[in-house]
């Protein structure tokens, strides 16, 4: 596509899903969202990305909010813009692959509760793992997309992505293709070759660009990707942008317009939404996205930002802070030996955990987590490259003997689930299937979800903070209006 071909560019908002997932550990509550939901509906976004499976996990386990109620409340306020959900492979919130009928029920409940866009991704780019969700979404009549999970390795070639995109269109009849760069690894040079090849392969089907600002180049990647023929970008509203999150909607719109493209979003409304979340962050002591410096080593280890911080804290607690750099180097080595899995959930955790064992114990693959052995034996899907033969031998020898060499077929689970909880709704049943023990009961016991958010007077907040300090016994204030 010619560089001077200026077209309309669609914006898919990620503020309510990926932005706070990256910057706030997914701790944005429903009450924080609802006050600006109506305004976001009028911003002109092509879609609003509201929830993947991790949002359900955090709602149930940490926020004690019913995630289905969150979706319904948002749907009541977002009436014009399609709400979007992303399904992780065939394992949802777990690491293990789940029965097909559970995946089908999950997608059915997404649609029933108000999602009109449903897509899937898989860390191995295993087509069968993605089609389990996509086919149900298409059957239910909603817009479906397939994601190409991007990575850097000898096996993650342009040809792989072109082949996968064609198969998603042919076998899944998807409405769009998403180039999903969770690690922020795309470069300007790579996007210039990859996007034209993908567009030639998929024709008029929209191509979405999704990246993170971990290396600081994602905004440039977006601009070059649009210039090369991509149709839509994923961005988040500043100040919940940059850092580990997506590029800023405001700056991307400004730069795309400067290149002559049409970006039909309401700048004033977006600024109002951004100001709301800035105030929320200030009141809740949550971080805002910051521009990151370029880090060339990131392209080697490809460790996600959240794992980096966990590594540092865990090594410090164990008195092994000096092992941080060797650990990152070991992550790169383990990933290569395991056939270059993409460093996204669950594979980033598998690689990271194995690397920790190798570094801390001093003997490589002496301790092998169950998940690493399952990965090596194909439990999670077809590997893009084989595990190094000597490493596979050690994994099989030192891994659990309880794991069979070949995965056994999974029995259907929905019929039994409904029999187990005869009085529950399918919404509740699927949560109980996904979350073991009393977690769903604890969520329900928390009572009615908070749906309104109130900003405290700054003076009240100051007094509250002062009251937490043990050496302050008395506070005196004076002035007009106090």
CORHUJO-V905785 format. One record per pair of residues at least 12 apart in sequence whose C-alpha atoms are under 10 Angstrom apart, sorted by the first residue. I is the first residue (numbers start at 1). J is the second residue. Records with the same first field share a line. If there is no record, write none. Layout:
I: J ; J
This chain:
1: 195 ; 196 ; 199 ; 200 ; 226 ; 227 ; 228 ; 229 ; 230
2: 227 ; 228 ; 229
3: 224 ; 226 ; 227 ; 228 ; 229 ; 259
4: 227 ; 228 ; 259 ; 260 ; 261
5: 226 ; 227 ; 228 ; 229 ; 259 ; 260 ; 261
6: 226 ; 227 ; 229 ; 256 ; 257 ; 259 ; 260 ; 261 ; 262
7: 226 ; 227 ; 229 ; 231 ; 256 ; 257 ; 259 ; 260 ; 261 ; 262 ; 263
8: 226 ; 231 ; 232 ; 256 ; 257 ; 260 ; 261 ; 262 ; 263 ; 264
9: 46 ; 226 ; 230 ; 231 ; 232 ; 233 ; 253 ; 256 ; 257 ; 261 ; 262 ; 263 ; 264
10: 44 ; 45 ; 46 ; 47 ; 206 ; 208 ; 230 ; 231 ; 232 ; 233 ; 234 ; 253 ; 262 ; 263 ; 264 ; 265
11: 44 ; 45 ; 46 ; 47 ; 48 ; 208 ; 209 ; 231 ; 232 ; 233 ; 234 ; 235 ; 236 ; 249 ; 252 ; 253 ; 263 ; 264 ; 265
12: 44 ; 45 ; 46 ; 47 ; 48 ; 49 ; 82 ; 84 ; 208 ; 209 ; 210 ; 232 ; 233 ; 234 ; 235 ; 236 ; 249
13: 40 ; 43 ; 44 ; 45 ; 46 ; 47 ; 48 ; 49 ; 50 ; 83 ; 84 ; 233 ; 234 ; 235 ; 236 ; 237 ; 246 ; 248 ; 249
14: 47 ; 48 ; 49 ; 50 ; 51 ; 84 ; 210 ; 233 ; 234 ; 235 ; 236 ; 237 ; 240 ; 241 ; 245 ; 246 ; 247 ; 249
15: 28 ; 33 ; 48 ; 49 ; 50 ; 234 ; 235 ; 236 ; 237 ; 238 ; 239 ; 240 ; 241 ; 245 ; 246 ; 248 ; 249 ; 273 ; 274 ; 277
16: 28 ; 29 ; 30 ; 32 ; 33 ; 37 ; 48 ; 49 ; 50 ; 51 ; 55 ; 236 ; 237 ; 240
17: 48 ; 49 ; 50 ; 51 ; 52 ; 54 ; 55 ; 84 ; 85 ; 86 ; 236
18: 49 ; 50 ; 51 ; 52 ; 54 ; 55 ; 182 ; 212 ; 234 ; 235 ; 236 ; 240 ; 241 ; 244 ; 245 ; 246
19: 212 ; 235 ; 236 ; 237 ; 238 ; 239 ; 240 ; 241 ; 242 ; 243 ; 244 ; 245 ; 246 ; 247 ; 288 ; 289
20: 55 ; 236 ; 240 ; 241 ; 244 ; 245 ; 286 ; 287 ; 288 ; 289
21: 51 ; 52 ; 54 ; 55 ; 58 ; 244 ; 245 ; 306
22: 212 ; 240 ; 241 ; 242 ; 243 ; 244 ; 245 ; 246 ; 289 ; 304 ; 305 ; 306
23: 240 ; 241 ; 242 ; 243 ; 244 ; 245 ; 286 ; 287 ; 288 ; 289 ; 290 ; 305 ; 306
24: 240 ; 281 ; 285 ; 286 ; 287 ; 288 ; 289
25: 54 ; 55 ; 58 ; 286 ; 306
26: 54 ; 55 ; 56 ; 57 ; 58 ; 59 ; 62 ; 63
27: 55 ; 58 ; 59 ; 62 ; 63 ; 286
28: 55 ; 58 ; 59 ; 63 ; 277 ; 280 ; 281 ; 286
29: 58 ; 59 ; 63 ; 64 ; 65 ; 70 ; 449 ; 450 ; 451 ; 453
30: 59 ; 63 ; 65 ; 66 ; 67 ; 69 ; 70 ; 71 ; 73 ; 74 ; 449 ; 450 ; 451 ; 452 ; 453
31: 70 ; 449 ; 450 ; 451 ; 452 ; 453 ; 454
32: 276 ; 277 ; 280 ; 281 ; 450 ; 451 ; 452 ; 453 ; 454
33: 70 ; 73 ; 74 ; 273 ; 276 ; 277 ; 451 ; 452 ; 453
34: 70 ; 73 ; 74 ; 76 ; 77 ; 78 ; 451 ; 452 ; 453
35: 77 ; 273 ; 276 ; 451 ; 452 ; 453 ; 454
36: 77 ; 78 ; 269 ; 270 ; 272 ; 273 ; 274 ; 276 ; 277
37: 73 ; 74 ; 75 ; 76 ; 77 ; 78 ; 79 ; 273
38: 74 ; 75 ; 76 ; 77 ; 78 ; 79 ; 80
39: 77 ; 78 ; 266 ; 269 ; 270 ; 272 ; 273
40: 77 ; 78 ; 81 ; 266 ; 269 ; 270 ; 272 ; 273
41: 74 ; 75 ; 77 ; 78 ; 79 ; 80 ; 81 ; 82 ; 83 ; 269
42: 78 ; 79 ; 80 ; 81 ; 265 ; 266 ; 269 ; 270
43: 81 ; 264 ; 265 ; 266 ; 267 ; 268 ; 269 ; 270 ; 273
44: 80 ; 81 ; 263 ; 264 ; 265 ; 266 ; 267 ; 269 ; 270
45: 80 ; 81 ; 82 ; 263 ; 264 ; 265 ; 266
46: 80 ; 81 ; 82 ; 83 ; 232 ; 233 ; 234 ; 264 ; 265
47: 80 ; 81 ; 82 ; 83 ; 84 ; 116 ; 117 ; 234
48: 78 ; 81 ; 82 ; 83 ; 84 ; 85 ; 115 ; 117 ; 234
49: 82 ; 83 ; 84 ; 85 ; 86 ; 115 ; 117 ; 118 ; 234 ; 236
50: 70 ; 71 ; 74 ; 82 ; 83 ; 84 ; 85 ; 86 ; 115
51: 67 ; 70 ; 71 ; 83 ; 84 ; 85 ; 86 ; 87 ; 110 ; 115
52: 84 ; 85 ; 86 ; 87 ; 88 ; 92 ; 93 ; 118 ; 119 ; 120
53: 85 ; 86 ; 87 ; 88 ; 91 ; 92 ; 93 ; 94
54: 86 ; 87 ; 88 ; 92 ; 93 ; 94
55: 67 ; 93
56: 68 ; 70 ; 92 ; 93 ; 431 ; 434 ; 435
57: 92 ; 93 ; 94 ; 431 ; 434 ; 435
59: 443
60: 431 ; 435 ; 439 ; 440 ; 441 ; 442 ; 443 ; 444
61: 435 ; 438 ; 439 ; 440 ; 442 ; 443
62: 439 ; 442 ; 443
63: 443 ; 446 ; 449
64: 439 ; 440 ; 441 ; 442 ; 443 ; 444 ; 445 ; 446 ; 447 ; 448 ; 449
65: 440 ; 442 ; 443 ; 444 ; 446 ; 447 ; 448 ; 449 ; 450
66: 427 ; 428 ; 431 ; 440 ; 443 ; 444 ; 446 ; 447 ; 448 ; 449
67: 427 ; 431 ; 443 ; 449
68: 109 ; 110 ; 112 ; 113 ; 114 ; 427 ; 428 ; 431
69: 113 ; 427 ; 449
70: 113 ; 449 ; 451
71: 83 ; 110 ; 113 ; 114 ; 115
72: 112 ; 113 ; 114 ; 115
73: 113 ; 114 ; 451
74: 114
75: 113 ; 114 ; 115
76: 114
78: 114
79: 114
81: 116
82: 114 ; 115 ; 116 ; 117 ; 142 ; 143
83: 111 ; 114 ; 115 ; 116 ; 117 ; 118
84: 110 ; 111 ; 114 ; 115 ; 116 ; 117 ; 118 ; 119 ; 143 ; 144
85: 107 ; 110 ; 111 ; 115 ; 116 ; 117 ; 118 ; 119 ; 120 ; 144
86: 107 ; 117 ; 118 ; 119 ; 120 ; 121 ; 133 ; 144 ; 145 ; 146 ; 147
87: 103 ; 106 ; 107 ; 110 ; 118 ; 119 ; 120 ; 121 ; 122 ; 130 ; 132 ; 133 ; 134 ; 146 ; 147
88: 119 ; 120 ; 121 ; 122 ; 123 ; 129 ; 130 ; 133 ; 345 ; 346
89: 103 ; 119 ; 120 ; 121 ; 122 ; 123 ; 124 ; 125 ; 126 ; 127 ; 128 ; 129 ; 130 ; 131 ; 132 ; 133 ; 380 ; 381
90: 102 ; 103 ; 104 ; 120 ; 121 ; 122 ; 128 ; 129 ; 130 ; 131 ; 132 ; 133 ; 380 ; 381
91: 103 ; 122 ; 129 ; 346 ; 380 ; 434
92: 106 ; 434
93: 345 ; 346 ; 434 ; 435
94: 345 ; 346 ; 434 ; 435
95: 345 ; 346 ; 347 ; 349 ; 350 ; 371 ; 374 ; 375 ; 379 ; 380
96: 346 ; 371 ; 374 ; 375 ; 379 ; 380
97: 129 ; 379 ; 380 ; 381 ; 410
98: 380 ; 410 ; 411 ; 412 ; 413 ; 434
99: 132 ; 409 ; 410 ; 411 ; 412 ; 413 ; 414
100: 129 ; 132 ; 133 ; 410 ; 411 ; 412 ; 413 ; 414
101: 132 ; 411 ; 412 ; 413 ; 414 ; 415
102: 412 ; 413 ; 414 ; 415 ; 417 ; 430 ; 433 ; 434
103: 132 ; 133 ; 136 ; 414 ; 430
104: 132 ; 133 ; 134 ; 135 ; 136 ; 137 ; 414
105: 133 ; 136 ; 414 ; 426 ; 427 ; 429 ; 430
106: 133 ; 136 ; 426 ; 427 ; 430 ; 431
107: 119 ; 132 ; 133 ; 134 ; 135 ; 136 ; 137 ; 140
108: 133 ; 136 ; 137 ; 139 ; 140 ; 426 ; 427
109: 426 ; 427 ; 430
110: 137 ; 427
111: 136 ; 137 ; 140 ; 141 ; 142
112: 140 ; 427
113: 427
115: 142 ; 143
116: 137 ; 140 ; 141 ; 142 ; 143 ; 144
117: 137 ; 138 ; 141 ; 142 ; 143 ; 144 ; 145 ; 175
118: 133 ; 134 ; 136 ; 137 ; 138 ; 142 ; 143 ; 144 ; 145 ; 146
119: 131 ; 133 ; 134 ; 135 ; 137 ; 138 ; 142 ; 143 ; 144 ; 145 ; 146 ; 147 ; 174 ; 175 ; 176 ; 177 ; 178
120: 132 ; 133 ; 134 ; 144 ; 145 ; 146 ; 147 ; 148 ; 178
121: 133 ; 134 ; 145 ; 146 ; 147 ; 148 ; 149 ; 178 ; 179 ; 180
122: 146 ; 147 ; 148 ; 149 ; 342 ; 344 ; 345 ; 346 ; 380 ; 381
123: 147 ; 148 ; 149 ; 150 ; 151 ; 341 ; 342 ; 343 ; 344 ; 345 ; 346 ; 347 ; 348 ; 380 ; 381 ; 383
124: 148 ; 149 ; 150 ; 340 ; 341 ; 342 ; 344 ; 347 ; 380 ; 381 ; 382 ; 383 ; 384 ; 385
125: 146 ; 147 ; 148 ; 149 ; 150 ; 156 ; 160 ; 161 ; 164 ; 341 ; 342 ; 381 ; 382 ; 383 ; 384
126: 148 ; 149 ; 164 ; 380 ; 381 ; 382 ; 383 ; 384
127: 146 ; 147 ; 148 ; 164 ; 165 ; 167 ; 168 ; 171 ; 172 ; 381 ; 382
128: 168 ; 171 ; 172 ; 381 ; 382
129: 380 ; 381 ; 382
130: 145 ; 146 ; 147 ; 168 ; 172
131: 146 ; 168 ; 171 ; 172 ; 173 ; 174
132: 172
133: 145 ; 146 ; 172
134: 146 ; 168 ; 171 ; 172 ; 173 ; 174
135: 171 ; 172 ; 173 ; 174
136: 172
137: 172 ; 174
138: 172 ; 173 ; 174 ; 175
142: 175
143: 174 ; 175 ; 176
144: 172 ; 173 ; 174 ; 175 ; 176 ; 177
145: 168 ; 169 ; 172 ; 173 ; 174 ; 175 ; 176 ; 177 ; 178 ; 206 ; 207 ; 208
146: 164 ; 165 ; 167 ; 168 ; 169 ; 172 ; 173 ; 174 ; 175 ; 176 ; 177 ; 178 ; 179 ; 180
147: 161 ; 164 ; 165 ; 168 ; 174 ; 176 ; 177 ; 178 ; 179 ; 180 ; 181 ; 207 ; 208 ; 210
148: 160 ; 161 ; 162 ; 164 ; 165 ; 168 ; 177 ; 178 ; 179 ; 180 ; 181
149: 161 ; 178 ; 179 ; 180 ; 181 ; 182 ; 183 ; 210 ; 342 ; 343 ; 344
150: 179 ; 180 ; 181 ; 182 ; 183 ; 184 ; 185 ; 186 ; 210 ; 211 ; 342 ; 343 ; 344
151: 180 ; 181 ; 182 ; 183 ; 184 ; 185 ; 186 ; 299 ; 302 ; 340 ; 341 ; 342 ; 343 ; 344
152: 183 ; 185 ; 186 ; 299 ; 300 ; 302 ; 340 ; 341 ; 342 ; 343
153: 299 ; 300 ; 335 ; 336 ; 339 ; 340 ; 341 ; 342
154: 336 ; 339 ; 340 ; 385
155: 339 ; 340 ; 341 ; 384 ; 385
156: 340 ; 341 ; 342 ; 384 ; 385
157: 194
158: 190 ; 191 ; 193 ; 194 ; 195 ; 197 ; 198
159: 194 ; 197 ; 198
160: 384
161: 179 ; 194 ; 195 ; 197 ; 198 ; 201
162: 194 ; 195 ; 197 ; 198 ; 199 ; 200 ; 201 ; 202
163: 198 ; 201
164: 177 ; 198
165: 177 ; 178 ; 179 ; 198 ; 199 ; 201 ; 202
166: 198 ; 201 ; 202
168: 202
169: 201 ; 202 ; 205
170: 202
174: 205 ; 206
175: 204 ; 205 ; 206 ; 207
176: 202 ; 204 ; 205 ; 206 ; 207 ; 208 ; 231
177: 198 ; 199 ; 202 ; 205 ; 206 ; 207 ; 208 ; 209
178: 206 ; 207 ; 208 ; 209 ; 210 ; 230 ; 232 ; 233 ; 234
179: 194 ; 195 ; 198 ; 207 ; 208 ; 209 ; 210 ; 211 ; 230 ; 233
180: 208 ; 209 ; 210 ; 211 ; 212 ; 234
181: 209 ; 210 ; 211 ; 212 ; 218 ; 342 ; 344
182: 210 ; 211 ; 212 ; 213 ; 214 ; 244 ; 245 ; 246 ; 302 ; 304 ; 342 ; 343 ; 344 ; 345
183: 211 ; 212 ; 213 ; 214 ; 215 ; 244 ; 298 ; 299 ; 302 ; 303 ; 304 ; 305 ; 342 ; 343 ; 344
184: 210 ; 211 ; 212 ; 213 ; 214 ; 215 ; 216 ; 217 ; 218 ; 221 ; 244 ; 245 ; 246 ; 298 ; 299 ; 302 ; 304
185: 211 ; 212 ; 213 ; 214 ; 215 ; 216 ; 217 ; 218 ; 221 ; 298 ; 299 ; 300 ; 302
186: 210 ; 211 ; 212 ; 215 ; 217 ; 218 ; 220 ; 221 ; 222 ; 299
187: 215 ; 217 ; 218 ; 220 ; 221 ; 222 ; 224 ; 225
188: 217 ; 218 ; 219 ; 220 ; 221 ; 222 ; 223 ; 224 ; 225
189: 221 ; 224
190: 221 ; 224 ; 225
191: 209 ; 220 ; 221 ; 222 ; 223 ; 224 ; 225 ; 226 ; 227 ; 228 ; 230
192: 221 ; 224 ; 225 ; 226 ; 227 ; 228 ; 229
193: 225 ; 228
194: 225 ; 228
195: 207 ; 209 ; 224 ; 225 ; 226 ; 227 ; 228 ; 229 ; 230
196: 225 ; 227 ; 228 ; 229 ; 230
197: 228 ; 229
198: 229 ; 230
199: 228 ; 229 ; 230 ; 231
200: 229
204: 231
205: 231
206: 229 ; 230 ; 231 ; 232
207: 225 ; 226 ; 229 ; 230 ; 231 ; 232 ; 233
208: 222 ; 225 ; 226 ; 230 ; 231 ; 232 ; 233 ; 234
209: 221 ; 222 ; 225 ; 226 ; 230 ; 231 ; 232 ; 233 ; 234 ; 235
210: 222 ; 232 ; 233 ; 234 ; 235 ; 246 ; 247
211: 233 ; 234 ; 235 ; 244 ; 245 ; 246 ; 247
212: 234 ; 235 ; 241 ; 242 ; 243 ; 244 ; 245 ; 246 ; 247
213: 241 ; 242 ; 243 ; 244 ; 245 ; 246 ; 247 ; 248 ; 289 ; 290 ; 291 ; 292 ; 293 ; 294
214: 242 ; 243 ; 244 ; 245 ; 246 ; 291 ; 292 ; 293 ; 294 ; 295 ; 298 ; 304 ; 305
215: 242 ; 243 ; 244 ; 291 ; 292 ; 293 ; 294 ; 295 ; 296 ; 297 ; 298 ; 299
216: 242 ; 243 ; 244 ; 247 ; 290 ; 291 ; 292 ; 293 ; 294 ; 295
217: 247 ; 292 ; 293 ; 294
218: 242 ; 245 ; 246 ; 247
219: 235 ; 242 ; 246 ; 247 ; 248 ; 249 ; 251 ; 252 ; 255
220: 247 ; 252 ; 255
222: 234 ; 235 ; 247 ; 252 ; 256
223: 252 ; 255 ; 256 ; 259
226: 256 ; 261
227: 256 ; 259 ; 261
233: 246 ; 247 ; 249 ; 252
234: 246 ; 247 ; 248 ; 249 ; 252
235: 247 ; 248 ; 249 ; 250 ; 251 ; 252 ; 253
236: 248 ; 249 ; 250 ; 252 ; 274
237: 249 ; 250 ; 251 ; 270 ; 271 ; 273 ; 274 ; 275 ; 277
238: 250 ; 251 ; 270 ; 271 ; 273 ; 274 ; 275 ; 277 ; 278 ; 288 ; 289 ; 290
239: 271 ; 273 ; 274 ; 275 ; 276 ; 277 ; 278 ; 281 ; 287 ; 288 ; 289 ; 290
240: 274 ; 277 ; 278 ; 281 ; 287 ; 288 ; 289 ; 290
241: 274 ; 288 ; 289 ; 290 ; 291
242: 288 ; 289 ; 290 ; 291 ; 292
243: 288 ; 289 ; 290 ; 291 ; 292 ; 293 ; 305
244: 289 ; 290 ; 291 ; 292 ; 304 ; 305 ; 306
245: 288 ; 289 ; 290 ; 305
246: 289
247: 289 ; 291
248: 289
249: 265 ; 267 ; 270 ; 271 ; 274
250: 265 ; 266 ; 267 ; 270 ; 271 ; 274
253: 265 ; 267
254: 267
276: 455
279: 455
280: 453 ; 454 ; 455
282: 455
283: 454 ; 455 ; 456 ; 457 ; 458 ; 461
284: 455
297: 328 ; 329
298: 328
299: 332
300: 328 ; 329 ; 331 ; 332 ; 333
301: 327 ; 328 ; 329 ; 330 ; 331 ; 332 ; 333 ; 334 ; 335 ; 343
302: 328 ; 331 ; 332 ; 335 ; 342 ; 343 ; 344 ; 348
303: 328 ; 331 ; 332 ; 342 ; 343 ; 344 ; 348 ; 349 ; 351 ; 352
304: 343 ; 344 ; 345 ; 348 ; 349
307: 348 ; 349 ; 352
308: 324 ; 328 ; 352
311: 323 ; 324 ; 327 ; 328 ; 352 ; 353 ; 356
312: 324 ; 325 ; 327
315: 327 ; 356 ; 360
318: 360
320: 360
323: 356 ; 359 ; 360
324: 356 ; 359
326: 355 ; 356 ; 359
327: 352 ; 355 ; 356 ; 357 ; 358 ; 359 ; 360
328: 352 ; 355 ; 356 ; 359
329: 355 ; 359
330: 351 ; 352 ; 354 ; 355 ; 356 ; 358 ; 359 ; 364
331: 343 ; 348 ; 350 ; 351 ; 352 ; 353 ; 354 ; 355 ; 356 ; 358 ; 359
332: 351 ; 352 ; 355
333: 351 ; 355
334: 350 ; 351 ; 352 ; 354 ; 355 ; 358 ; 364 ; 365 ; 387 ; 388 ; 391
335: 347 ; 348 ; 350 ; 351 ; 352 ; 354 ; 355 ; 387
336: 351 ; 385 ; 386 ; 387 ; 388
337: 351 ; 385 ; 386 ; 387 ; 388 ; 389 ; 390 ; 391 ; 392
338: 350 ; 351 ; 372 ; 375 ; 376 ; 383 ; 384 ; 385 ; 386 ; 387 ; 388 ; 389 ; 391 ; 392
339: 376 ; 383 ; 384 ; 385 ; 386 ; 387 ; 388
340: 383 ; 384 ; 385 ; 386 ; 387
341: 375 ; 383 ; 384 ; 385
346: 371 ; 375 ; 380
347: 371 ; 372 ; 375 ; 380
349: 371 ; 372
350: 368 ; 369 ; 370 ; 371 ; 372 ; 373 ; 375
351: 371 ; 372
353: 368 ; 369 ; 371 ; 372
354: 366 ; 367 ; 368 ; 369 ; 371 ; 372
357: 369
364: 391 ; 394 ; 395
365: 391 ; 392 ; 393 ; 394 ; 395 ; 396 ; 397 ; 398 ; 399
366: 394 ; 395 ; 397 ; 398 ; 399
367: 394 ; 395 ; 398 ; 399 ; 400
368: 394 ; 395 ; 396 ; 397 ; 398 ; 399 ; 400
369: 395 ; 398 ; 399 ; 400
370: 395 ; 398 ; 399 ; 400 ; 401 ; 402 ; 403
371: 399 ; 400 ; 403
372: 395 ; 396 ; 399
373: 392 ; 394 ; 395 ; 396 ; 397 ; 398 ; 399 ; 400 ; 401 ; 403 ; 404 ; 405
374: 395 ; 396 ; 399 ; 400 ; 403 ; 404 ; 405 ; 406 ; 407
375: 387
376: 388 ; 391 ; 392 ; 395 ; 396 ; 405
377: 392 ; 395 ; 396 ; 403 ; 404 ; 405 ; 406 ; 407
378: 405 ; 406 ; 407
379: 404 ; 405 ; 406 ; 407 ; 408
380: 407
413: 433
414: 426 ; 429 ; 430 ; 433
417: 429 ; 430 ; 432 ; 433
418: 430
428: 440 ; 444
459: 477 ; 482
463: 475 ; 476 ; 477
